[in-house]
Amino acid sequence: MEVLKIKKFDVAIIGAGPVGLFATSFAHLHGLKTITFDSLNEVGGQPKLLYPFKKIFDIPAFEQITGAALIDQLQKAVDQQSVFLLNHRVTKIEKEQNLFLIDEQYLVKSVIIATGTGSFKPKKFPLKLNAEAAQRVHYFVNDPASFSKQVIGVFGGGDSALDWALELAAQKQTTVKLVHRRNEFRGLESTVQKLKNLKNVEIITPYLPKTVAIRNNQLEIGLKQIGSQDIVQEQFNQIVVAYGFQADNSIARDWGIELVNQQIAVSAEMKTNVAGIYAIGDVVNYPGHVPVIGLGFGEAQIAVTSIIRNLFPEKVLTIHSTSI
């Protein structure tokens, strides 16, 4: 039987989205030894995966910044000695006196939960795909240039679908076909208008995918018109599916943490009902909370400051980074 080596840290941060990344850098700024977990195989959370090209206008010090650029800036601020454990979904937290044992291997003095809307996975394309077809179906767009000179289908009607369609349409000699089950879109009307004005974009509504096959080295999808039995066949080199994500924070309840509407109840110091466990960002619930990234940055500072005061009550705490 393998004996696991216990690794010790001052604080474990669960979630490596923008708020988790900032919490990591701020904790290091104040001398805390941290480990940061994320269930995905890369840092960045939703801004990196769902809207990397979208411009964000409410981040302090930036007039505007894309999701991908924001994550790049946050990564630059993270200390090189920071420990990240990616592609690891934390499943077990046990309290041992005043310490926490995470997944039977990591012993920490405090925990910050920064999971946003929770561990999330994409809603899958609703048709059965063989191996060849599955290789042509994507749920993220990391490199738009790799789709150039192709016919690309984008399925969905929210901001992610619209943003990806717009970015893909900007690639050389690329044709984009945007397929949605309604005539109206959930995303920004301004983005819809931009797409309608592009000659290489075709909007196909209201249709749902009903059949899928590989023909002539193309992904052929039968689209059924809503309210009709008519099916039209469309061929694509590849498709991007943006049907949204299934999020889940319920595992926090297994750790004894109080949830309110699937969010974590916290105090003014970002403390949960379990002493030593804090929560920040979109995962939290308190009166007046606003789910914006900038507010999450402030909550990270509050949580880290509270942790330092609890762990090192004898220490004279330097609040302002300009004094460090």
Order of alpha helices (4+ residues) and beta strands (2+ residues): beta-alpha-beta-alpha-beta-beta-alpha-beta-beta-beta-beta-beta-alpha-beta-beta-alpha-beta-alpha-beta-beta-beta-beta-beta-beta-alpha-beta-beta-beta-beta-alpha
